Structures are given as structure tokens and as C-alpha cells.
Amino acid sequence: MDNKPSIVFMGTPAFAVASLSALLAAKMNVVGVVTAPDKPGGRGMQLQQSAVKQFAITHNLPLLQPEKLKSPEFFEALSAWKPDLQVVVAFRMLPEKIWSFPPMGTLNVHGSLLPQYRGAAPINWAIMNGEKETGVTTFQLQHAIDTGDILLQDRIAISENMTAGELHDTMMEVGAHLLVKTLNGMINNSISSVPQSETDSGVEIKHAPKIFTKDCEINWELSVEKIHNHIRGLAPFPGAITKVDGKIVKLYSTNIVHETPNELPGTFVTDGNTFAKFACKNGYLNINDIQWEGKKRMPIADFLRGYRKPS
């Protein structure tokens, strides 16, 4: 297929589908796809196929779903495809034997401007930390996670009320475009890699570890701005957690009100009809939607229709 390398694509969620679709649209030589095994989910806990698997089947792409990435059987099957290059988008951490064996190595698409926000949740942490800008990086895999030489980057502005879900959707398309641009540059020898050590001199490196339940809990002693960022950085998943009348709720969308509060930080304030908000130490947060534990997410107007303040 011209001078285009044979590519094995590795990915699992919908975020990765955009990149795989872009490779096919650009007539890249995708010889196989690797994705996660089917997992139980949904009603009845029936086996669910990953978004990447569904796309691969629809487009008649050869498919592997290894349980263990270190198994000899997986390496043998992968090697049979004879890839010149592997592309990884939102997949598992690869053993060195897997990422190092193709002649052109393994290329990763990461949702930040590396070396900033290395780790599992770069989209969430960028918003939670109040960043005004983030981006996408293509880089070559090395042993330490997210530390490989940078190939290309593209920047994305983060607006004041953008949620992690909205940034995810934007980044999905930007990343797909950047991946194709990177591969064309590699094919044409028009780009060269840059070690991350040359880009992080004197700069504080922020990290993006996996998010756990404790990271979702709202600290009402922080500023209204930081709490607003925390909530939108966790929306729509996994959701920021607090309590109303002793019951756990999740918050997804808020607006800052710059008024001096009369209540203690964390106090739930409502007229029971038209508005609901939380007091912070330097303002209020209007609540746009909310979710009782075990219930569905709902607009605040629907919540208030059924809400009865304890006497």
C-alpha cells in the first residue's frame, strides 16, 4: 500500500474509535486491531463489546482480545500481523516486549501537553486544576509511562464552564486529526521527535493519576472558583460528591455567584421552588443538576419539585 507502514491499532473506548476511524479515512494500512476482552455490563450483566471492537467488526478488521498482554499466544498472534508500527489510544499499559518489537516502535496519543499531566486522567485533572489550556500529544512509547519522545502537539482552549465530558469530545477529534498528521510526517520524514527532558526545564510538572472516590469529595473550605472547577472536572463521570440533608448527592453543573454568603461553607440553600445553591467561603454555587445516590441525574427544577426540607 504505497510507502505506508503496516499498523496495528490498540484501543478500547469511544475516544479511541475516532482515531481508528481517522486512520481508515486517511487510507492508512491498518492490518489489525487489539482491544479489551468483552466484559459483563448493563441489564442482566450480559457481555458487552468495546466500542473499538464494534467498529473493527463493522469494518472487517482483524481483531485480537488478549486476556493477558504478556502471554506467548498473544505475542505470536500479534507478530503474525508483521506490523511496522503500533498505535495506542486509550488502552492498557503494554509490556516492553509488546511496545518495542515493531521496527518503527509504538506511537501513543495522550490527552495533555506532555510532560504535563502524565497519567490516567489528564482531561479531568486539567479542568480540576483550573487550567485555561490543554491539548493532545503524540509520542513514542518508552519504559516509564507517558515519558517518551514527543512527536507533535495540538493545543485546546478550556473555557470557564467546560466540563470534562465536553473536553473529552473535543479532544477525541483533535487527537484523531493529530494522529494522522503525525503518521504522515513520519512517512514523509518531515517531523522529528523531541525528548520530554528538553521541554520541562524549570517547569512544575503536574500529574494526572487515576481518580478514586476520595478525589470526588467536595471540600467546601476551598474557594468557589476551585470548587466549580472540581465539579466540572468530574462531570459527567465519575461526578463530584457531597451531602444534602445527610444524604449523598452528585453534582455535575454549577454556576458561580459572586456574593458574600451568610451561611457556613457547604450549607445547602434553597427556596424550595426556583433555586438551589451551596454556600462557599467567598460566594455561592448555583446548582444546575443533581443526583441522589441510587437515582438518576436530574435538572435542579425536577429535584426541587420532590424536595422537602427537613424540619
PyMOL commands that set and color helices and strands:
alter all, ss='L'
color gray80, all
select helices_A, chain A and resi 14-25+43-45+51-58+72-80+96-100+122-128+164-187+196-198+213-216+224-233+300-306
alter helices_A, ss='H'
color red, helices_A
select strands_A, chain A and resi 6-11+29-34+39-41+46-48+63-64+85-89+106-110+133-140+150-157+240-244+247-257+268-270+276-280+283-292+298-299
alter strands_A, ss='S'
color yellow, strands_A
deselect
rebuild
show_as cartoon
